[in-house]
Amino acid sequence: MLNVERFVCNMFQENTFIVSDESNECAIIDCGALYDSERQSVINFIETAGLTPVKLLCTHGHIDHYFGCMMINEAYGLLPEVSAADQFLIEKMQEQTQLFAMLGDYEEAFPPVGRYFDHGDNIKFGNHTLEVLATPGHTPGSVFFYCREEGVAFSGDTLFQMSIGRTDFERGSFPDIMNSLHNVVAKLPEETVVYTGHGPKTTIGRELTYNPYMRG
């Protein structure tokens, strides 16, 4: 069984997730922990729960989902994994701290990417597997991480409760995100629980019924 712990982080109220199972291995998804209190909360949870982090995963390459990667790298030796299509954003991470977060004096370095994954790749930790589902639109490399056996998905900024991610950032595309929603996301079982990049969790069925971008 998957255990999902959420931490709301940084000035963008981004959702960082620690996902673990009975093996006590865990994957850290979208570590946006920026402030000292947030970073300490993440570390304290991992240590108190007796977890062993084995994966550091990113649903896409925006700074608010990436702030805590160096902290995790220094604490556990993990390198971030992200879609190859978002490599251009990873290469501009320091620039993003100024453009989006307005942190002109931000000095912390970012770790190199450990792996660029593609659609259809399987990411294993503990006794579970996360399937990489490409959902471009918010960024070219936006993905869902889908745990088929547990009926759980992590959507990043592709899908929110009753909304979707912005497409007006660099290389964002409204047609692409609509294609992702209708031809990838909507095909998941309706009972799938979706943990979003911002805001509360939802289900595919709820979004098919109430989210105007998912209907039609």
Secondary structure, 3 states (H helix, E strand, C coil): CCEEEEEEECCCCEEEEEEECCCCEEEEECCCCCCHHHHHHHHHHHHHHCCEEEEEECCCCCHHHCCCHHHHHHHHCCCEEEEHHHHHHHCCHHHHHHHCCCCCCCCCCCCCCCEEECCCCEEEECCEEEEEEECCCCCCCCEEEEECCCCEEEEECCEECCEECCCCCCCCCHHHHHHHHHHCHHHCCCCCEEEECECCCEEHHHHHHHCCCCCC
